[in-house]
Amino acid sequence: FPGGTANETQRLWSTGYMPTNMQCWPQNRNYQPAFCGAEPTRILEQKESAGVCSDLTPVSLANGESCEASCVSNLLCSSWQEAVTGNEDALSQTQCYQGLGLDCFGNTSRAVSNAGRLQRGSYRVLAKLSKVQVMGLTKAFGAWNSSLGTTAQAIQHCSNVCVSILICQVWQYSTAEGCYIENPFLQSISYPPTLETFVKGTPFAETVVAGSYLQRLCAGQE
């Protein structure tokens, strides 16, 4: 996997075609992804790792609504933060930030009081992706700094970033370059994959120690 051509890749599957990411996920009347009511939203990460992410946007909350509840109610919200803004006096207030949550181990000037990263439904791994370069991915964070933890922790976080983005199908971790994911808001990978888009033997491929090609699942959907 994959095959040299699109037809060869399709024939690798008993159904005659490679599963698509969202074919086992519920849709609304407009054929867009709907909420998976059969499975609860899971918390993948909390303040310790999700609390310093970038690529987040300030969000206005309804009266009495928490940042977490707001994120849970938005199918495309992957992570959230609550940060104290202003001076440490009566004028300070808490601002909600939401978004993909990338580069979570860089520098941040926010005084984050709470944060989280979410997973919708479940998934299965269609293929493991080490020692190969998947074309069309976007950098999520740079090569791991040993002072922040182990390579295993970096791999888990890279997986979490992709899993938290419902329409992300692929993640890879390179010991030299860091974490790369499919970010369809910027660029999607080719379907079905071929040897032209899953490339072996490149300098990047030689440093990829982990990665997965995912399909999203929701209990009761076929």
Secondary structure by P-SEA (a helix, b strand, c coil): cccccaaaaaacccccccccccccbbbccccccccccccccccccccccccccccbbbbbbcccccaaaaaaacccccbbbbbbcccccccbbbbbbbccccccccccccccccccccccbbbbbcccccccccccccccccccccccccaaaaaaaaaaaaaacccccbbbbbccccccccccccccccccccccccccccccccccccccbbbbbccccc
